[in-house]
Amino acid sequence: MKTQLSPRRHAVHASCAGARATAAIAAATLGLVGTLMVSGCANPDFEPKKPLLLNFPAGQPPLSGLDQYKIAAAQRVTEVNARQITPGNPQPMLRSVVSLEYWVDRNGNITAVALYRSNGDHEAERIAIASLRRASPLPAPSRALVDSSGRVRAIETWLFNNDGRFQLRSVAAPQIDGQ
């Protein structure tokens, strides 16, 4: 026995059936388009690119130009102040850590020095500043590092042992294991 639907229910029933049919057609079309896209990309003559392999030391990113300059500058400070340099490894508990911000002109002359960070050891701060100034001129920086003011800005850290001798972090040996 067939039931009669009211005109309103008939319209709802017809629109639901139409929506289901539209959804089914859309899904089929989407599946077909996806298949065509994937199969169209498949080219038996195409060989995927091999990954680029760079030969960097494991665990160490390549040094920036500024990092390389800081190493050259630290080596100069170490050479000039050889009698104050800690031989071997710094002790496990350092007496003081002093960071200086400094600016170098195109010729390697130190134009300004500022205390960047310290633990308040004024004697260590004085030694760090004096050792940096004694090493001037530092190596001339590359033109790529010089900013529009004609200078290079760098920050270096002095690691002081209890005896007042130091190493610069850029060229320091690893600290002695405290165990």
Contacts in CASP RR format, 6 or more apart in sequence:
PFRMAT RR
TARGET T0000
AUTHOR 0000-0000-0000
METHOD contacts of the structure
MODEL  1
MKTQLSPRRHAVHASCAGARATAAIAAATLGLVGTLMVSGCANPDFEPKK
PLLLNFPAGQPPLSGLDQYKIAAAQRVTEVNARQITPGNPQPMLRSVVSL
EYWVDRNGNITAVALYRSNGDHEAERIAIASLRRASPLPAPSRALVDSSG
RVRAIETWLFNNDGRFQLRSVAAPQIDGQ
5 13 0 8 1.000
56 62 0 8 1.000
63 71 0 8 1.000
65 142 0 8 1.000
65 144 0 8 1.000
65 145 0 8 1.000
66 145 0 8 1.000
66 152 0 8 1.000
66 154 0 8 1.000
67 170 0 8 1.000
69 139 0 8 1.000
69 141 0 8 1.000
69 142 0 8 1.000
69 145 0 8 1.000
69 152 0 8 1.000
69 154 0 8 1.000
70 154 0 8 1.000
70 156 0 8 1.000
70 170 0 8 1.000
71 170 0 8 1.000
71 171 0 8 1.000
72 138 0 8 1.000
72 139 0 8 1.000
73 104 0 8 1.000
73 135 0 8 1.000
73 138 0 8 1.000
73 139 0 8 1.000
73 154 0 8 1.000
73 156 0 8 1.000
73 170 0 8 1.000
74 156 0 8 1.000
74 168 0 8 1.000
74 169 0 8 1.000
74 170 0 8 1.000
74 171 0 8 1.000
75 171 0 8 1.000
76 135 0 8 1.000
76 138 0 8 1.000
76 139 0 8 1.000
77 131 0 8 1.000
77 132 0 8 1.000
77 134 0 8 1.000
77 135 0 8 1.000
77 138 0 8 1.000
77 156 0 8 1.000
77 168 0 8 1.000
78 85 0 8 1.000
78 167 0 8 1.000
78 168 0 8 1.000
78 171 0 8 1.000
79 135 0 8 1.000
80 131 0 8 1.000
80 134 0 8 1.000
80 135 0 8 1.000
81 131 0 8 1.000
81 134 0 8 1.000
81 135 0 8 1.000
84 127 0 8 1.000
84 131 0 8 1.000
84 164 0 8 1.000
84 165 0 8 1.000
84 166 0 8 1.000
85 165 0 8 1.000
85 166 0 8 1.000
85 167 0 8 1.000
86 159 0 8 1.000
86 161 0 8 1.000
86 163 0 8 1.000
86 165 0 8 1.000
86 166 0 8 1.000
86 167 0 8 1.000
88 173 0 8 1.000
89 173 0 8 1.000
89 174 0 8 1.000
89 175 0 8 1.000
89 176 0 8 1.000
90 159 0 8 1.000
90 161 0 8 1.000
90 167 0 8 1.000
90 172 0 8 1.000
90 173 0 8 1.000
90 175 0 8 1.000
90 176 0 8 1.000
91 161 0 8 1.000
91 162 0 8 1.000
91 175 0 8 1.000
91 176 0 8 1.000
92 175 0 8 1.000
92 176 0 8 1.000
92 177 0 8 1.000
92 178 0 8 1.000
93 178 0 8 1.000
94 159 0 8 1.000
94 160 0 8 1.000
94 161 0 8 1.000
94 175 0 8 1.000
95 121 0 8 1.000
95 124 0 8 1.000
95 160 0 8 1.000
95 161 0 8 1.000
95 162 0 8 1.000
95 164 0 8 1.000
96 118 0 8 1.000
96 119 0 8 1.000
96 120 0 8 1.000
96 121 0 8 1.000
96 124 0 8 1.000
96 158 0 8 1.000
96 160 0 8 1.000
97 117 0 8 1.000
97 118 0 8 1.000
97 119 0 8 1.000
97 157 0 8 1.000
97 158 0 8 1.000
97 159 0 8 1.000
97 160 0 8 1.000
98 115 0 8 1.000
98 117 0 8 1.000
98 118 0 8 1.000
98 119 0 8 1.000
98 121 0 8 1.000
98 124 0 8 1.000
98 125 0 8 1.000
98 128 0 8 1.000
98 157 0 8 1.000
98 158 0 8 1.000
98 160 0 8 1.000
99 115 0 8 1.000
99 116 0 8 1.000
99 117 0 8 1.000
99 118 0 8 1.000
99 155 0 8 1.000
99 156 0 8 1.000
99 157 0 8 1.000
99 158 0 8 1.000
100 113 0 8 1.000
100 114 0 8 1.000
100 115 0 8 1.000
100 116 0 8 1.000
100 128 0 8 1.000
100 129 0 8 1.000
100 132 0 8 1.000
100 155 0 8 1.000
100 156 0 8 1.000
100 157 0 8 1.000
100 158 0 8 1.000
101 113 0 8 1.000
101 114 0 8 1.000
101 115 0 8 1.000
101 116 0 8 1.000
101 153 0 8 1.000
101 154 0 8 1.000
101 155 0 8 1.000
102 110 0 8 1.000
102 112 0 8 1.000
102 113 0 8 1.000
102 114 0 8 1.000
102 132 0 8 1.000
102 153 0 8 1.000
102 154 0 8 1.000
102 155 0 8 1.000
102 156 0 8 1.000
103 110 0 8 1.000
103 111 0 8 1.000
103 112 0 8 1.000
103 113 0 8 1.000
103 151 0 8 1.000
103 152 0 8 1.000
103 153 0 8 1.000
103 154 0 8 1.000
104 110 0 8 1.000
104 111 0 8 1.000
104 138 0 8 1.000
104 141 0 8 1.000
104 151 0 8 1.000
104 152 0 8 1.000
104 154 0 8 1.000
105 111 0 8 1.000
105 150 0 8 1.000
105 151 0 8 1.000
106 140 0 8 1.000
106 141 0 8 1.000
106 143 0 8 1.000
106 146 0 8 1.000
106 150 0 8 1.000
106 151 0 8 1.000
107 137 0 8 1.000
107 140 0 8 1.000
108 136 0 8 1.000
108 137 0 8 1.000
108 138 0 8 1.000
108 139 0 8 1.000
108 140 0 8 1.000
108 141 0 8 1.000
109 136 0 8 1.000
109 137 0 8 1.000
109 138 0 8 1.000
110 132 0 8 1.000
110 133 0 8 1.000
110 136 0 8 1.000
110 137 0 8 1.000
110 138 0 8 1.000
111 151 0 8 1.000
113 129 0 8 1.000
113 132 0 8 1.000
113 133 0 8 1.000
115 125 0 8 1.000
115 129 0 8 1.000
116 155 0 8 1.000
117 157 0 8 1.000
118 124 0 8 1.000
118 125 0 8 1.000
121 160 0 8 1.000
123 164 0 8 1.000
124 158 0 8 1.000
124 160 0 8 1.000
124 164 0 8 1.000
124 166 0 8 1.000
127 158 0 8 1.000
127 160 0 8 1.000
127 164 0 8 1.000
127 166 0 8 1.000
128 158 0 8 1.000
128 166 0 8 1.000
131 158 0 8 1.000
131 166 0 8 1.000
132 156 0 8 1.000
141 152 0 8 1.000
145 152 0 8 1.000
146 152 0 8 1.000
147 153 0 8 1.000
156 168 0 8 1.000
156 169 0 8 1.000
156 170 0 8 1.000
157 168 0 8 1.000
157 169 0 8 1.000
158 166 0 8 1.000
158 167 0 8 1.000
158 168 0 8 1.000
158 169 0 8 1.000
159 166 0 8 1.000
159 167 0 8 1.000
159 168 0 8 1.000
159 169 0 8 1.000
159 172 0 8 1.000
159 175 0 8 1.000
160 166 0 8 1.000
167 173 0 8 1.000
END
